[in-house]
């Protein structure tokens, strides 16, 4: 399936200052598939090593981690010659071998002509350890997220629709009504299926939501297993409690995360390590409130006020055990959850596009769902789950900070009026 990460891989391959690449991401987002597809189409051969399926491989890195030693040994293990610039070396599930991570420093310094990509599902957690030396400054690091709505549409054979959506986004002209309705249908399908590649593949082949839900439940079970396997014993229960509660808090009118809602009397000191584990594992992301709209936004974040969103909309629906029909037809029974679910979807699309997201509150209760830096400008984004786009909060923000323009994401068609760019929810990937 088409993945945008391939374009980055191509730039990395052509970069004369290329360093070994670490590809991070949650489980099942398609790291191995993307790397191997890139290797198959851009190299003479791929030397692939998996520390999970071949645990004895760890012993190789215990002896010597210099490229001069490793290259001949790895060539013998995989049964093929590893050639400079013509072979892609792939080290998978590298979180299980800390010295393999450390070896990247020496590949960078002593053998830069060898092309190396490593991948791991819990590298963010592994990097937090103190038992090994992480190759700071000696590697390129990239995050891989679930498929966005554009990749989802391409997987369903809708390349022409993607082109039309991008054209309407660039020109602020409405998409023909029939196509707009069709695209909104695909958006709702994406909410149910999400962007996990296996789920997208199954849906593209079968259109079977029950089969997709079974796969989603399996992925969620693997996340719970990781919380036990790669966590401190006294943090396992707290991490699971926090993860279970995130989806509950997205159903609240105020989606700001509150520790006291995890359990009665819950405090930051009790659960902050659990939240950090979930963030580092790639399972959730954290969006801070900004107290001032100034560059850089990171300097003005309130570390005590934040929201937490899950990494995939399909997994969110599976975790809430929502029926596909209720999402596809936007049942009124979901009214309390629609806002949080839509915010979660938008945050996923923005994160995939590389934005660091924040939100803003006024003293009188006005709230902007997201503030991003786009083309050098600080741009507010208002998110609505339906086509009612009256936004008092956005008016307050624009009067206070005079942004170049604002973005309204909703079920309405494309348009531009009064410095407000109206963008349908299905076109969030265009940002």
C-alpha positions as CSV (number, residue, x, y, z in Angstrom):
1,X,0.0,0.0,0.0
2,X,1.1,3.6,-0.7
3,X,2.8,5.2,2.3
4,X,4.1,8.8,2.3
5,X,7.1,7.8,4.4
6,X,8.7,6.4,1.2
7,X,9.3,9.9,0.0
8,X,11.2,10.7,3.1
9,X,13.2,7.4,2.7
10,X,14.2,8.5,-0.8
11,X,15.4,11.9,0.4
12,X,17.4,10.1,3.2
13,X,19.0,7.8,0.6
14,X,20.1,10.7,-1.6
15,X,21.3,12.9,1.3
16,X,25.2,13.2,1.2
17,X,25.1,13.8,5.0
18,X,22.9,10.8,5.6
19,X,23.2,9.0,9.0
20,X,21.8,5.7,10.1
21,X,18.0,6.1,10.4
22,X,15.9,5.2,13.4
23,X,12.2,4.7,12.5
24,X,10.0,5.0,15.6
25,X,6.3,4.3,16.0
26,X,3.7,2.3,17.8
27,X,3.1,-1.3,17.0
28,X,1.4,-2.2,13.8
29,X,1.7,1.2,12.1
30,X,3.6,-0.4,9.2
31,X,7.3,0.3,10.0
32,X,8.6,-3.1,8.7
33,X,6.4,-3.1,5.6
34,X,7.4,0.4,4.6
35,X,11.1,-0.2,5.1
36,X,11.2,-3.5,3.2
37,X,9.1,-2.1,0.4
38,X,11.6,0.8,0.1
39,X,14.5,-1.6,0.2
40,X,13.0,-3.8,-2.5
41,X,12.4,-1.0,-4.9
42,X,15.6,1.1,-4.3
43,X,18.4,-1.3,-3.5
44,X,20.0,-4.4,-5.1
45,X,19.2,-6.4,-1.9
46,X,18.0,-6.1,1.7
47,X,19.8,-7.6,4.6
48,X,17.0,-8.0,7.2
49,X,17.5,-8.9,10.8
50,X,14.8,-9.2,13.5
51,X,15.8,-9.3,17.2
52,X,12.4,-10.7,18.2
53,X,12.3,-13.7,15.8
54,X,16.0,-14.3,16.1
55,X,16.9,-13.7,19.8
56,X,20.3,-15.3,19.4
57,X,21.2,-12.4,17.1
58,X,21.7,-10.3,20.3
59,X,24.8,-12.3,21.0
60,X,26.5,-11.0,17.8
61,X,26.3,-7.5,19.1
62,X,27.7,-8.4,22.6
63,X,31.1,-9.2,21.1
64,X,32.0,-6.2,19.0
65,X,29.8,-3.4,17.5
66,X,32.3,-1.9,15.1
67,X,31.2,-2.1,11.4
68,X,34.4,-3.8,10.5
69,X,33.4,-6.7,12.7
70,X,29.7,-6.7,12.1
71,X,29.4,-6.4,8.3
72,X,31.1,-9.8,7.6
73,X,29.2,-11.5,10.4
74,X,25.9,-10.1,9.4
75,X,26.6,-11.1,5.7
76,X,27.2,-14.6,6.8
77,X,24.0,-14.7,9.0
78,X,21.7,-13.5,6.2
79,X,23.5,-15.4,3.5
80,X,24.1,-12.5,1.1
81,X,26.8,-10.0,0.5
82,X,26.3,-6.6,2.1
83,X,27.6,-4.0,-0.3
84,X,28.2,-0.2,0.3
85,X,25.3,1.9,-1.0
86,X,23.7,-1.0,-2.8
87,X,22.5,-3.0,0.2
88,X,19.9,-1.8,2.8
89,X,20.7,-3.1,6.3
90,X,17.5,-3.4,8.4
91,X,17.6,-4.1,12.1
92,X,14.0,-4.7,13.3
93,X,12.6,-4.7,16.9
94,X,15.9,-3.1,17.9
95,X,14.6,-2.2,21.3
96,X,15.4,-5.8,22.3
97,X,19.2,-5.2,21.7
98,X,20.5,-2.0,23.2
99,X,24.0,-2.5,21.8
100,X,22.6,-2.6,18.3
101,X,21.4,0.9,18.9
102,X,24.8,2.0,20.2
103,X,26.4,0.4,17.1
104,X,24.8,3.1,14.9
105,X,27.3,5.6,16.3
106,X,30.1,3.6,14.7
107,X,28.3,3.1,11.5
108,X,27.9,6.9,11.3
109,X,31.6,7.6,12.1
110,X,33.4,4.6,10.5
111,X,31.2,3.3,7.7
112,X,28.8,6.1,6.5
113,X,28.6,4.5,3.0
114,X,26.6,1.6,4.5
115,X,22.8,2.4,4.5
116,X,21.2,1.3,7.8
117,X,17.6,1.6,9.0
118,X,16.5,0.4,12.4
119,X,13.0,0.1,13.6
120,X,11.3,-0.6,17.0
121,X,7.9,-0.4,18.4
122,X,8.9,0.8,21.9
123,X,12.0,2.8,21.1
124,X,10.7,5.8,23.0
125,X,10.5,3.6,26.1
126,X,13.9,1.9,25.5
127,X,15.7,5.2,25.0
128,X,14.6,6.2,28.4
129,X,16.8,3.6,29.9
130,X,20.2,4.3,31.4
131,X,21.9,0.9,30.7
132,X,23.3,1.9,27.3
133,X,24.7,4.7,25.3
134,X,22.2,6.2,22.8
135,X,23.9,7.5,19.6
136,X,23.0,11.2,20.1
137,X,23.8,13.3,17.1
138,X,24.9,10.2,15.1
139,X,21.5,9.2,13.7
140,X,18.5,10.5,11.8
141,X,15.2,9.9,13.6
142,X,11.7,9.7,12.1
143,X,8.3,8.8,13.5
144,X,5.9,6.7,11.5
145,X,2.2,7.1,12.3
146,X,-0.9,5.2,11.2
147,X,-2.1,5.9,7.6
148,X,-3.8,9.3,7.2
149,X,-7.0,9.8,5.3
150,X,-5.2,10.5,2.0
151,X,-3.3,7.1,2.3
152,X,-6.7,5.5,3.2
153,X,-8.3,6.9,0.1
154,X,-5.5,5.8,-2.2
155,X,-5.8,2.3,-0.7
156,X,-9.4,2.3,-1.7
157,X,-8.6,3.3,-5.3
158,X,-9.7,7.0,-4.9
159,X,-6.6,8.7,-6.3
160,X,-8.8,10.9,-8.5
161,X,-10.9,12.1,-5.5
162,X,-7.6,12.9,-3.6
163,X,-6.5,15.1,-6.5
164,X,-9.8,17.0,-6.6
165,X,-9.8,17.5,-2.8
166,X,-6.3,19.0,-3.0
167,X,-7.3,21.3,-5.9
168,X,-10.3,22.6,-4.0
169,X,-8.2,23.1,-0.8
170,X,-5.6,25.1,-2.8
171,X,-8.2,27.2,-4.6
172,X,-10.8,27.5,-1.8
173,X,-13.5,26.4,-4.3
174,X,-16.3,24.0,-3.2
175,X,-16.0,20.3,-4.2
176,X,-19.1,19.3,-6.4
177,X,-21.8,18.3,-3.9
178,X,-22.0,14.7,-4.9
179,X,-18.2,14.3,-4.4
180,X,-18.4,16.2,-1.1
181,X,-21.0,13.8,0.2
182,X,-18.9,10.8,-1.1
183,X,-15.8,12.2,0.6
184,X,-17.7,12.7,3.9
185,X,-18.8,9.0,3.7
186,X,-15.1,8.0,3.3
187,X,-14.2,10.2,6.3
188,X,-16.7,8.4,8.5
189,X,-15.4,5.0,7.2
190,X,-11.9,6.1,8.2
191,X,-13.1,7.0,11.7
192,X,-14.2,3.4,12.1
193,X,-11.4,1.6,10.3
194,X,-8.6,4.0,11.3
195,X,-5.1,4.0,9.7
196,X,-3.5,0.7,10.9
197,X,-2.3,-0.8,7.6
198,X,-3.6,-4.3,8.3
199,X,-7.1,-2.9,9.1
200,X,-7.0,-0.7,6.0
201,X,-5.9,-3.7,3.8
202,X,-8.7,-5.9,5.2
203,X,-11.3,-3.2,4.7
204,X,-10.2,-2.4,1.1
205,X,-10.5,-6.1,0.3
206,X,-13.6,-7.1,2.2
207,X,-15.5,-4.0,3.4
208,X,-16.1,-6.1,6.5
209,X,-16.2,-4.0,9.7
210,X,-16.5,-7.0,11.9
211,X,-13.2,-8.4,10.6
212,X,-11.5,-5.0,11.0
213,X,-12.8,-4.8,14.6
214,X,-11.3,-8.2,15.4
215,X,-7.9,-7.0,14.2
216,X,-8.2,-3.8,16.2
217,X,-9.0,-5.7,19.3
218,X,-5.9,-7.8,18.7
219,X,-3.8,-4.7,18.4
220,X,-5.2,-3.3,21.6
221,X,-4.4,-6.5,23.4
222,X,-0.8,-6.3,22.2
223,X,-0.6,-2.8,23.6
224,X,-1.8,-4.1,27.0
225,X,0.8,-6.9,26.8
226,X,3.5,-4.3,26.1
227,X,2.4,-2.3,29.2
228,X,3.3,-5.4,31.3
229,X,6.4,-6.5,29.4
230,X,8.2,-3.1,29.0
231,X,7.2,-1.4,32.1
232,X,8.2,-1.2,35.8
233,X,6.1,-3.6,37.9
234,X,4.6,-0.9,40.1
235,X,3.6,1.2,37.0
236,X,1.7,-1.5,35.1
237,X,-1.7,-1.1,36.8
238,X,-1.4,2.8,36.7
239,X,-0.5,2.7,33.0
240,X,-3.5,0.5,32.1
241,X,-5.8,2.7,34.3
242,X,-4.6,5.8,32.6
243,X,-5.0,4.4,29.1
244,X,-8.5,3.1,29.8
245,X,-9.5,6.5,31.1
246,X,-8.2,8.6,28.2
247,X,-11.1,7.5,25.9
248,X,-13.6,8.3,28.8
249,X,-12.2,11.8,29.1
250,X,-12.7,12.4,25.4
251,X,-16.4,12.0,26.0
252,X,-16.4,15.0,28.4
253,X,-17.5,18.5,27.2
254,X,-14.1,19.8,28.5
255,X,-11.6,17.4,27.0
256,X,-8.7,18.7,29.1
257,X,-7.1,15.8,30.9
258,X,-7.8,15.4,34.6
259,X,-5.9,13.0,36.8
260,X,-8.8,13.0,39.3
261,X,-11.0,11.3,36.7
262,X,-8.6,8.3,36.5
263,X,-9.5,7.5,40.1
264,X,-11.0,9.4,43.0
265,X,-8.2,11.6,44.4
266,X,-5.8,10.8,41.6
267,X,-2.9,13.2,41.3
268,X,-0.1,14.0,38.8
269,X,2.5,12.6,41.1
270,X,0.8,9.2,41.0
271,X,0.1,8.9,37.2
272,X,2.6,11.2,35.4
273,X,5.0,8.3,34.8
274,X,2.2,6.2,33.4
275,X,1.2,9.0,31.0
276,X,4.8,9.5,30.0
277,X,5.1,5.7,29.2
278,X,2.0,5.9,26.9
279,X,3.4,8.9,25.1
280,X,6.9,7.5,24.6
281,X,5.4,4.2,23.3
282,X,3.6,6.1,20.6
283,X,0.2,5.0,21.8
284,X,-1.1,8.5,22.7
285,X,0.0,12.1,22.1
286,X,-0.1,15.1,24.5
287,X,-1.3,18.5,23.4
288,X,-0.5,21.4,25.8
289,X,-2.4,24.6,26.4
290,X,-0.5,27.8,25.4
291,X,-0.9,30.8,27.7
292,X,0.4,33.3,25.1
293,X,0.2,33.3,21.3
294,X,3.8,34.0,20.6
295,X,6.7,32.3,18.9
296,X,8.0,29.8,19.8
297,X,4.7,28.4,21.2
298,X,6.7,25.8,23.1
299,X,8.0,28.5,25.4
300,X,4.5,29.5,26.5
301,X,2.9,26.1,27.1
302,X,1.2,25.4,30.5
303,X,2.7,22.0,31.6
304,X,-0.2,21.5,34.0
305,X,-2.9,21.9,31.4
306,X,-3.1,19.4,28.5
307,X,-5.2,17.0,26.5
308,X,-4.4,13.5,25.5
309,X,-5.4,11.9,22.2
310,X,-5.0,8.3,21.1
311,X,-2.9,7.5,18.0
312,X,-5.6,6.0,15.8
313,X,-9.2,6.8,15.3
314,X,-10.1,3.2,14.6
315,X,-8.5,2.0,17.8
316,X,-10.4,4.7,19.6
317,X,-13.7,3.4,18.3
318,X,-12.7,-0.2,19.1
319,X,-11.7,0.7,22.6
320,X,-15.1,2.4,23.1
321,X,-16.8,-0.6,21.5
322,X,-18.7,1.7,19.2
323,X,-20.8,0.0,16.5
324,X,-19.7,0.9,13.0
325,X,-23.3,1.9,12.0
326,X,-23.4,4.5,14.8
327,X,-20.3,6.2,13.4
328,X,-21.2,5.9,9.8
329,X,-24.6,7.5,10.4
330,X,-23.4,9.7,13.2
331,X,-26.1,8.5,15.7
332,X,-27.4,11.2,18.0
333,X,-26.6,8.7,20.8
334,X,-23.0,9.6,20.3
335,X,-23.5,13.4,20.7
336,X,-21.4,13.6,23.8
337,X,-18.5,11.8,22.1
338,X,-18.5,13.4,18.6
339,X,-16.6,16.4,19.7
340,X,-13.7,14.5,21.3
341,X,-13.6,11.9,18.5
342,X,-13.4,14.6,15.9
343,X,-10.7,16.5,17.8
344,X,-8.8,13.2,18.1
345,X,-9.0,12.6,14.3
346,X,-7.8,16.1,13.5
347,X,-4.8,15.8,15.9
348,X,-3.8,12.5,14.1
349,X,-3.8,14.2,10.7
350,X,-1.9,17.2,12.0
351,X,0.7,15.0,13.7
352,X,1.2,12.9,10.6
353,X,1.9,16.1,8.7
354,X,4.6,17.0,11.3
355,X,2.8,19.7,13.2
356,X,3.4,20.2,16.9
357,X,-0.1,21.0,18.2
358,X,-1.3,23.2,21.1
359,X,-4.7,24.6,22.2
360,X,-5.7,27.9,23.7
361,X,-8.2,29.1,26.3
362,X,-9.2,32.6,27.2
363,X,-9.9,33.7,30.8
364,X,-13.6,33.9,29.9
365,X,-13.9,30.4,28.5
366,X,-13.3,30.8,24.8
367,X,-11.3,27.8,23.4
368,X,-9.4,27.2,20.2
369,X,-9.0,23.5,19.6
370,X,-5.6,23.7,17.9
371,X,-2.9,26.3,17.3
372,X,-0.2,25.4,14.8
373,X,2.7,27.2,13.1
374,X,2.1,26.9,9.4
375,X,4.3,28.6,6.8
376,X,5.8,30.8,9.5
377,X,2.4,32.0,10.8
378,X,0.6,31.0,14.0
379,X,-2.7,29.7,12.8
380,X,-5.8,28.9,14.9
381,X,-7.9,25.8,14.0
382,X,-11.5,25.5,15.1
383,X,-13.0,21.9,14.8
384,X,-16.7,21.1,14.6
385,X,-18.1,17.6,14.1
386,X,-21.0,18.8,12.0
387,X,-21.7,21.6,9.6
388,X,-22.6,24.2,12.2
389,X,-19.6,26.4,12.0
390,X,-20.6,29.4,14.2
391,X,-17.6,29.8,16.3
392,X,-17.7,32.5,19.0
393,X,-14.3,31.4,20.4
394,X,-12.7,31.9,17.0
395,X,-14.0,35.4,16.8
396,X,-12.6,36.2,20.3
397,X,-9.2,34.7,19.2
398,X,-9.0,36.7,16.0
399,X,-9.9,40.0,17.6
400,X,-7.2,39.4,20.3
401,X,-4.4,38.1,18.1
402,X,-5.1,39.2,14.5
403,X,-3.8,36.0,12.8
404,X,-3.2,36.1,9.0
405,X,-6.2,33.8,8.7
406,X,-8.0,31.0,10.6
407,X,-9.0,27.5,9.6
408,X,-12.4,26.0,10.3
409,X,-12.7,22.3,10.0
410,X,-16.2,20.9,9.8
411,X,-18.7,19.1,7.6
412,X,-19.1,22.2,5.4
413,X,-17.6,22.4,1.9
414,X,-14.5,24.4,1.0
415,X,-14.6,28.2,1.1
416,X,-12.9,31.4,2.3
417,X,-14.6,34.4,3.9
418,X,-13.6,37.0,6.5
419,X,-10.1,35.6,6.7
420,X,-11.5,32.2,7.6
421,X,-10.5,29.2,5.4
422,X,-13.3,26.6,5.6
423,X,-12.0,23.1,5.2
424,X,-14.1,19.9,5.2
425,X,-13.0,17.3,7.8
426,X,-12.0,14.9,5.1
427,X,-9.4,17.4,3.8
428,X,-7.5,17.8,7.1
429,X,-4.6,15.9,5.5
430,X,-4.1,18.8,3.1
431,X,-2.9,21.0,5.9
